[in-house]
């Protein structure tokens, strides 16, 4: 592995592309992703893939966003322009350029034989992976590599920013080119790896070297995400804590050794949120807008949420959840805790889809306890906004959470999060506490509010257990019963800066560092 890395670095030092760039102030960025809000979304990757490129463009970067042409995406494009047509890996495709409000120009890979399917981009109607996912994202990777290493429609990238396993083949193919841009690969969730049979390399006519241990081979199979982890110039994860966690056997999903080997190239950069879309003062998807100065208006959204979920109007604490229904998200902990939560007199609303057993259990709980539990299966963007605006507390008992966005949405809406201390949850939520009269907070940590006797922005528990989750909710309700303290915690949470401003700046600095390093290796002053 080390010999392969040295060889690749030596090749980069001879790369005239690197020499041409030098220490560029505003690099041209090709951002490759498998989903983008509002066109196609299964999780937080789509939100990041919309907000980060837009933030980079606002800073002065010339950005293109490349994504597959799923049916749902093509149906929403307005007057797309064909950039080119071609054939790669035995599949004909067209590259379309289109615009979508709030986003940099989109490049969409239109290949009907592979992407013209409705519904989930990765799963068939039976809930199982599409059997040709290896071929689908190999084609996407081939088009990505082609666009990365030449001028396309007047644009030639200096940096290619790749995201998750769906772009891993593209990263490996680009790295094998004698002239190439800098490569940044972001891990959004290491547990999704793009694992396929080893025969995929031959069947898809990919370079045989990609099937070796120094490339994509992983315990007798092929791991697409490994293409990004091995071949990118720099690796990032979506929070500092997750960057440390993935280097451990507990969270490394079998790739912790490789990530420890590349630790010097691995950085945790916390995600931000789209503060235009997720802003209670301007949110068009909630019935009543409010801000820090008009928090009393939040109650109207609570009433609207109770009505929407067919819960009786009540001043009882209202707990919200918007999530995938998986063990990773701790839904089994919520179900186990439900009798105790009901005994506390709370109401609970859940929006999500996932494991059929969890969907059935939540539906049964809602049927059995219609005054306290509401459940909506699937994903509903307006309802997600209403839950953030209408709930008092937001539960995120994830066993692991690379970053998480909902806890930041919640704090922005004055809906205090209850989270397990892991990944981005640990990095963003500060434990609520009552301060003694003479106590002071750390420098820069809302010191002006220390005199009020309350610090923190939410409630954090250390072990992913039912008992710890219940204890955290009990602790939260102790604060909730003292309105003055609760209002101060809401004020703390809403005062936070969750925008992409700082994080996009860190990515831009990273791009410049890589380009500077490549220019230095090429002998450019």
Secondary structure, DSSP 8 states (H G I E B T S, - for coil): -HHHHHHHHHHHHT-HHHHHH-S-SS-EEEEE-S-BTTTB-SSHHHHHHHHHHHHHHHHT-EEEEEEE--HHHHTT-SS-EEEEEEEETTEEEEEEEE--TTS-EEEEEE-HHHH---S-SSB-TTSSB-TTHHHHHHHHHHHHHHHHTS-BTTB--SEEEEESGGGHHHHHHHHTSSS--EEEEEES-TT---EEETTHHHHTT--GGGGSTTTTEETTEEEHHHHHHHH-SEEEESSHHHHHHTTSTTTSTT-HHHHHHTGGGEEE------TTTS-TTT-TTSSS---GGGGGGHHHHHHHHHHHTT-----S-EEEEEEEESTTTTHHHHHHHHHHHHHTT-EEEEEEEE-HHHHHHHHHHHHHTTTTEEEEES--HHHHHHHHHH-SEEEE--S--SS-SHHHHHHHTT-EEEEESSHHHHHH--B-EE--TT----TTSSHHHHTTTEE-SEEEESS-SHHHHHHHHHHHHHHHTSHHHHHHHHHHHHTS--SSHHHHHHHHHHHHHHHHHHHHHTT--
